[in-house]
């Protein structure tokens, strides 16, 4: 009887040890790096459970448990770590070296793969819409500039200039409308502050006129050192009742008809944006604006310049009268390559 009991106890002990060892093997496999050789995108679809995700990782060959209890590894993992069942929908980036525990914690934290897009300073809305349609991770919702203006409550039918150029982070499936909403809020905040701090003698009636002027400055120069001088030229012209006569407004008015060169006919064509033919500012901004151009429009330099022309050195030559300007133009033409 005692001998039989000893054998029973020994059998139970061995079974417990074997089960413990099998459990230990499975637990060890949870901490082993997955069989991923390069960074890989992984989607957790809406409604997927923790068990389903674990099964997908296994089917993809990225994870394989060891030992007698390998077939029950998913159940064991979620029993030992019930918090790992609370995964979040989205797109994630799995990298070499991550373990099964690392991946499941990533999915629980909802730390999705981040995408980014840069809306460049001086870009226009037509260019940005086309860019976002080709941007990986972005879902296109905006059908037209007019639809965008309506969706965001922008007063103008043409919402050009109302979006701040910057680099924006987003997750896969993010809509272009949501991104434009962020860019619009950022622009509004900058414009409100800059307008409130503007020089009091500016010949501008509203923040929107400041935005229009800033867009012209943006397209005329890429040099921060020149922006307030360019601003001064246009402010001085507005104060004197002179037309702005700036080529970027002509180009914007031509739209897709512009093929890289401005002709004499273009300068004589009367469009709403041709500042050789209209008085004052054009009806809308002609591009996005940087903060530097907004600041320059609000605080032009205290100079008497009325003209400027490119100097073939990356900057411009500024003049106070037409005679000096014509001389600078001749020098530009002489040294142009």
Secondary structure, 3 states (H helix, E strand, C coil): CHHHHHHHHHHHHHHHHHHHHHHHHHHHHHHCECCCCCCEEEEECCCCCHHHHHHHHHHCCCCCCCCCCHHHHHHHHHHHCHHHHCCCCEEEEECCCCEHHHHHHHHHHCCCCCEEEECCCCCCHHHHHHHHHCCCCEECCCCCHHHHHHHHCCCCCCCCCCCCCCEEEECCCEEHHHHHHHHHHHHHHHHHHHHHCCCCCCCCCCHHHHHHHHHHHHHHCCCHHHHHHHHHHHHHHHHHCCCCCCHHHHHHHHHHHCCCCCCHHHHHCCCCCCCCCCCCCCCCCCCCCCHHHHHHHHCCCCCCCCEEEECCCCCEEEECCHHHHHHHHHHHHHHCC
